[in-house]
């Protein structure tokens, strides 16, 4: 039985981006955009919660016409526009950066994220350049790793030749460092345009509540408790988000661990699963989606959006 979603029961929706709101080409489809805008028109608060950076999320946020803050960097950054202090910001403790340098030496290449910018040494091979072009707000640094910023880092992204190499590098950190830091590891092949790449991406940042940090924002800024929130995702970094949601929803393409804690599994992101579900089971009728265009500027298709983590 599909759980009922009405304004009497829920006040907000929180959506992951890649593998959830965006399609198999990392695009926001017209139909999905109209469906999400219809939720806003029906009175729901809609928030994007993603592993992407602020820069990698802003285009989708603007296309949807949202006025909420962006929950970026898996909850380490909750804020709006560049140049304005974020509502929440949790960088890696500076004392851990030196220890992370030893882990970084094991990676094929890496990026250090400071605020909304990403720094990497000037690429010397094609794959490094390819990843640098995929990201947003990248600055190439001359002078080797020692020239990279070493303070106020929100994330370090490391690229390894397979999962065993990533695990071994993480295991080389001290127990205290592993307790204070958190990592998410993904095969690059899950991202559009990198299906031919065997590298694994390991994202390291300060340990915290992850995307579940968005619930503190919703409670303090909008007066919405977690039990009145619908949360939708597909990957391991969505586990904290779905665990605390009033209605946890997994995509049809979600990993098994996420499906196990979801109360509802909907369609695949490659077939506009979000739009189908909203049109058929959330809004009163499909026609309500068509009327949602009055809520703001018309949605449009976009090109492939860099993940921008």
N, C-alpha and C positions, 0 to 999 in steps of 0.2 A: 504494500500500500504506500503510495507516494505521500509524504508528509505535506500538510496544507501550509501554504505560505500566504498570510494575509497581513494587512496593516494592524489588525487587532493583536497579532502574535509577535510580529517582528518590526523593527524600526530601521535596520541597516543591512547592507550587503557588503562583504569584503571579498574582492576578487584578486587572485593571483593573475599574472599576465601570461608568461610563456607556458604553453601546454594547457592553458585554461581559457583565458579571454581571447588570446591571439590564435590564429589558425596555424596550420602546418608550415606556412611560409613566414611566420612571425608578423602577420598582418592583422589589422583590425577590420573585419568585414563590415560592409554597410548594414547588413542585417543584425549582426551582433551589436553594433553601435546603436542602432535604433532601439533594440531591446533594452539595453542598459539605460539609455536616455529615458525610456518609458518608465523604468523603475524610479528614476529621479522625479519624473512628472507625477508619479503616483504617491510621492511623499517620502520615499525611502532615502536615507543617507547612503551614498555609495563611496567606498574607499578602495584604492588600489594598494595591495600589499605584495611586494615583489622583491626578488633578490637583485634586481637591477639597481643601478644608480639613479639619482634624481634626473640626470640628463638623459638616461636611457628610457625613462618613464614619461617624461614631460609631454612628448608628442601625443601619446595615447590619452593621457589625462586631458589635454587641451581638446582633442577631437571629441571626447565625450562631454565636454563642457562642464567638468566637475569643479566645484569650489572647495572641496575638502583637501586636507593635507595629503601628501604622498607618503606612504610607508615604504621606504626604500632600504636597500642594503639589509634585507631580512630583519627589519625593525631597528637597526642601529641609527637610522636617520628617519625622522618624521618631520616633514616640513614642506614648504612650497617652492618659491622661486629662488634662484641663485642670488646671492647678495643679501638675503634676509635670513637672520638666525633661525635655525630649525626649532620646532617645538620640542624635539627630543634628539639628542646626539650622543652616541656612546662610542668614542674612538678606542682603539687598542691602547692599553697603558704604555706610555713611552718606555717604561722600564723593560718591556717585553720585546721591543724592536730589535735590540742587539741579539737576543736569543733567536729571534725569527730569521736573522741574517744567515745563521748556520743552516736552517731549513731551506732557505731560498737558494743556497749554493747547490742543492741537490736537484733543483728544477731546471727544465730546459730553458725556460724564460719566465719572466714574472712582471706583474704590474703592482705598483703601490698606489692606493687611492687616498687622496687627501682632500676632504671636502667634496666638491663636485668634479674634481679633476683626477686623472689617472696618469701616472708617470711610469715610463719604462725606458731602458737604455735603447739607443737607436738600433732598430732591428738589423741583423746581419744575415738572416735567412728568410726564405719565402713564407714559411708558416708563421713566424713571429710577425711579419708585416701583415699577413692576412688577418691575424687576430687583432692587431692594432687597428686595422681598418674597420673591423667589426664593432669595436668599442666606440664610445662617444667621449669627447673631451679629453683626448689623449695628448700628452706632451712627451716628445722624445728628448732624452737627456744624453748629452755627451759626457764622457769621463768615466764611464763604467758604473757598477752598482753603488760605489761610495758616493756618487753624485746624486743619487735618488733622495727624495725627502725622507727624513728619519724621525719626524715628530708629527703628531696630530693625524695619524693614519686611521681611517675608518675600516679599511680592508687591505689585505694582501692577496692577490690572485696569482697562483702558481700553476704552471702547466708541466705535467709529468708524463713520462713514457709508460703509461699503464697504471692501474690501480695499485699493484704491489709496490711500485716506486713511491707513490703518494703515501701509502700506509707506512712504509719504512721511514720516510722523511718525518711524518708526524710523530712516529714513535721515538724519534731521536730527541724530541723536546723533553724537558724535565717534567715530572709529574705536576709540579706547581704551575708550569706554563700551560699544560694541557687542561688543568682545572680552570684557569683564568681565561683561556681562549676557547673558541669553538670553530669547527671546520665543517664545510659542506663539500662533498666531492661528487662530480658528475662526469660521465664520459662526454667528450665534446660532440660525439656522434648524435646526441639527442637534440642538438641545436640545428635549425635550418641552415643549410649551406656547409655544414661540417660533417656530413654523413660519412665522408671518406677519411676522416681523421681519427687516429687511435689514441690521441692524447687524452688525459684526464685533467680536468680543472679542479683545483683544490682552493676553496675560498676560505680564508682565515680572518676572523674578526673577534671582537670581545664577546665573551660568553654573556648571555642575557636571556630574555624571554623570547627572542626571535620575533617572528611576525606577530606573536601574541601580544607584543607591546602595543599593537593597534587598539587593543581593548581598553587600555588606560587612556589613550587619546579619545576614544569614543565616549567613555564614561565622563572624563573631565571636561571635554570641549562640547559634547553634544548631549550629555546626560543619558546615554544609552548603555545599559548593562550588557554583559557578554551573552546572557541567555536570550536576548532579543536581537541577536545578530546571526545572519546566514553567512557562512564562509565557504568559499569554493576554491579547490586547488588540485594539484596532481602529483607533486614531488615531495621528497623527504623534508625539504625546508618549509613545507606547508603543515607538517604534523603539529607543531605548537599552535598554529592558527585554528586548525580543525578541532583539536582536543578541547578547547575552551568555548567553542561556538554553541549557540543555542541550537542551530541546525547545521551540522557539518556535512558538506556535499563534496563528493569526489567525482572527478571527470572519468569518463569511460576509459581513458588512456592512463589513469592514475596508477601509481605503484601499489603493490598489494598491501603494504603497511597502511597506506592512507585509506584504501577501500575498506580495510578492516575496522576502522574507527568511524567511518561515515555512516550516517543514517540514510543517505540517498546516494546512488550512483547514477549520473546522467550520461549524455552522449559524449562522443569523442570531440576533442577540440578541432580536429581536421574536418569535421562535418557540422560546425556551428552548434555544438551541443548546448552551449549557454543560451543561444537564441531560441532553439527549439524548446528548451525547458521553460524559459521565461514566458514565451508566447503561449505555451499550452497549459502550464501548470501554476504560473505565478500571477500573470495579469488576467483580468476577467475574460478577455477574448483577444484573439490575434489582432482584431481591428484596433485595439487600444495601442498596439505598437505603432501602427500607422499614424495615429493621432499624436504620438509623442513628438513628432517633428516640430510641433508648435512650441516645445519647451526650450528651443534654442536653435543655433545654426545647424544646417543639415550635416549629417555625418558623411564622410567620404572614405573611400578606400585609400590605404597608404601603401607605400612600398615596404620592402622588408625593413623591419625596425631592429637596429642593433640591440643586443641584449643589454649592453651597458652595465654589467655588474660591477 
